[in-house]
Amino acid sequence: MVKRVVRIQLPSTKLFEDLAFLAKNLYNSATYLVRQTYFETDKILRYYSINNSMREKEEYRKLQERAGSHTPQQLLRMVEATWEGYKAAKKDWRINPEKYLGKPRIPGYLPKNGWFIVVWSKQQVRIREGKVRIVERLMKEGFPAIPTEKLPVTEANHAIIRLKPFFDKFMLELAYEKEAPTIKVREEQKVLGLDLGVNNLVATSDSMIIKGGVVKSINQFFNKQKAKMQAQLSKQGLKTCKKKQQLMRVGGMTNYKTYFIKHQERSFNIALRTTFPH
């Protein structure tokens, strides 16, 4: 089985913002606990220790009451994963410092007015009357029921649901499991190796190279637009605004990605037609 994700972009609502804000509070509180323990003992707390220490905290109870009993547990597992990633990066940095720009930084806190990811476990997710639903108290508050008519998500294969802040909107991620396809390759079949990069977008095993100048130009144009807007905000003493959030979401994550994928597809097709003309 392999895991797949369906992403649905949704407009920001007060309910989404409240949930993400409560998640941020618990994340910061748990991070403080792990940081202090690390400073005092040089050891990183595991999930069960974090959960046992946090379950009576106000931040834990508020998120539990609003989003469901499993949601705080899912968040604390992400805290553990963040610190395990830091531990692995620090260990690798000591062995291969040339791979890094500097020493890995210890996990920090999210902004006080920020948001964080909210996760509902498989046990909290239901598919009823052709729609994906989570805990009923949130459905009554206006959490959207997602129709499954055009989605590959079913009662049998659904997994977790994630609600992620996405600049000025939110992204709802529906995870599901799928059987891994079996690929049979006969000895007489031709196989082409592709190496993807930036300067060289595609390099094939038979020495064909497709340059990545178009993709780099798109990226440079976006960065110039972002820098120009950031300079204007700095003059006003601001870090962000709604217009910048829209630029990051639409320009950075949608148009740029679309251009990149289309150009990449054209490059792959050229490589395949050149190598396998028939």
N, C-alpha and C positions, 0 to 999 in steps of 0.2 A: 504494500500500500504506500502511496505517496500523498503528501499533503498539498492541497491547492487552496487558493484564496480568491474570492470574488470581492472586488472593491466597489463600493457605491458612495458617491459624493453627495452629501446632504447639507442643506443650509444650516447655519448656526441657530440654535434655539436656547432659551433660558435653561431648559432641562438638560441639554447636552453640556452647557457651560457649568451648571451646578455640579453635575456628576464629575466632570473633568477637574473641577476645582477641589472637590473632596478627595479625589484620587491624588492630586498634587500634594495636598496636606499630609496624607498618609505616607506618600513616598518620601517627603522631606523628613517626617518624624522618624521613619524607619532608617533613613540614611544617617540621621544624627546618631541613632543608637549604634549602628554598625561602625560609623566613623570613630565614636568615642571608645568603643571596645577595641578597635584596631589601634588607636593611639596608645591605649593603656597596656594592651597585651600583645600587640603585633599579630593578632589572629583575626580571621574573618568569620563572622557568625554565619552559620548555615540557616536554611529556611526554617526548620523546626524551632530553633532557638529564637529567631526573629519573631516568628508567629506567636510563640508562648509569651514573649515579652511585650508584644504589641496588642494582643487581643483585648486587653482591658483599657487601652488608651482611648481617649475621646475620638481621635481621628479615625481609628479602626471602627468603632461602634457607629459613627455617623455614616461612613461609607457602607457599612454592612446593612444598616437600617434602610438606606436609600436604594442601594443597588442589589442587595441580596447577600446571602451568607458566604458564598464562594468568592465573590469579587475581591474582597480584601486579601484573601489567600493568594489569588492569582497575581495581584499586584506585588505582594511580598516575594513571590517567586521571581518576579522581574528584578526586584532589588538584589536578591541573591545572585541572579545571573549577571547583573552589572558588576558586582564586586568580584565574581569569579573571572569575568573578562578582564578586569583590572589586574587581578593576581596573575593570570596567564600572560598578559601583555608585559607586566613588570619582569616576570621570569624570563621571557623571551628577549626583552630589552637588555638584560644583563649579559645574555649570551651573544646576541646579535645587535649591538647598539647602532650599527650603521644602517639598519632598516628603519630607524625612527628619527624624527626631527628633534626629539628630546625625550626626557624621562616621562613615561606615562603618568598622567595626573590622577590623583585620587578622586573618586566620584564625588561630585559636589551636589549643591541644592538647586532646585528649580526656583524661578522667580516667585515672589510672594503672591503676585496676582496672576501667576501662570496656570497652565492646565497640564494634565497628564493622561495617559491612556487608561481607559476603563475596559476591563475584560470580564466576560461572562463565560463560565465553564460549560462543557457539554451538557451537564446535568441541569443547567439553568435555561437551556435553549429548547424550544419546542416548535414543531411545525404542525399547525392546525389550520384546516380549511384552506390549504394551499398557501399559507403565509408563515414566515419565520417570526416567532414571538419569543420574548424573554419573560422575566418575572412580571406577574400580573400588575403589581402596584405601579410599575413604570409604564406599562401599556395604558393604564387608566390615566396616567399623567400626560399622555400624548406621545410616548415613544412609538415610532412608526413600525407597523407590521409590514415586512417586506414580502411581496408576492414571489413565489418560487416558479411561476409558470415558465419564465425564460432563463432560469438559473439551474446549474447542475447540482444544486443542494437538495437533498432528500432527508426524510426522517432517519433513514438507515446510515447515511454517510456524513451527516453534519457533525461539526466539532465546535470549537469556541467561536465567540463573537467578540470583536474588538471595536471600540469607539475611539478614534484617534483624532486629536486636533490637527487640522489641515489648513494652516494660515487663517483666513477669515471664514472658513467653513469647517465641516467635520467629515471624516472618512469612516464609513462603516465597513468593516472587513468580516466577511463570512468565511470561515475556514471549513474545509470539508476534505474527506479522504477519497482517493481514487485508486483503482487497481493500476499498478505500473504496467505499461504495455510491454509485451515481449517482442523484441526485435531479432529477427532471424537474418543473419548475413551469410549468404552462400560464398564459397571460395571464389567463384568466378565474378562476383559482384565487384564493381569498382567503388573505392572509398576515397574521399577527398578530405584532407585535414585542413582546418581553418584556425588561424591564430588571430584573435581580435586585439586591437590596440587603439591608440589615439593618433599618433603621427601617421602610422600605417593602419588604416581602419581594418583592412583584411589582408592577411598574407596566407597564401595557400601552400600546401606541401609540394606543389610542382613549381614553386618559385614565382608565382604571380602575386603582385602587390597592388593594392588599391589604396591611394592616399586618403588621409582623413581631414584634408583642409576644409571641406565644406562644413563638417560638424564642428570643427574648431572655430570657424568664423561665426557660426550661429551662437556658440557659447560665449565668444568674446563680445558680440553685440549685446547679449543679455546682461553680461557682467557690467558693461558700460552704462546701460540703462539703470541697473541697480545702484551703481556707484553714484550716478548723477542724482538720483532720488535721495540716496543716503546723505549726500552733501547738503541738499536742501533741508533735510530734516535736522541735521546737526546744527545748522544756522538758527533753527527755531528751538533748539534744546530738546529735540524729540528723538526717540530711538526707532519708532515705527509709526505707521498710520494705515488706514484702511486701503489707501491706494497702493502702498507698498505691498501689503498682504495680498492684494489682488494680482499684482505683478508677479510675486513669487509663486502664487498658485497657478495662474493662467499662463504667464509667460515662461516661468521656470519649469513647471512640472507638466504642463500640457503641450504647448506649442513646441518647445524645445524637444521634448520627448517624442512628439509626433514626427517632427522633421528628422530626428536622429533615426527613428525606427524605419521611416520610409527610405532614407538614404542607405541605411544598412541593408534593407531588403533588396534594393536595387543593386547594391554591391555584391550581395550573395548570388543574385540571379546572374549577374555578369560572370562571376567566377564559375558558376555551375555550367552556364552555356558555353563558356570558353573551354572548360575541361571536358565536359560531356556534350559535344555539339549535337549528338543524336539522342 
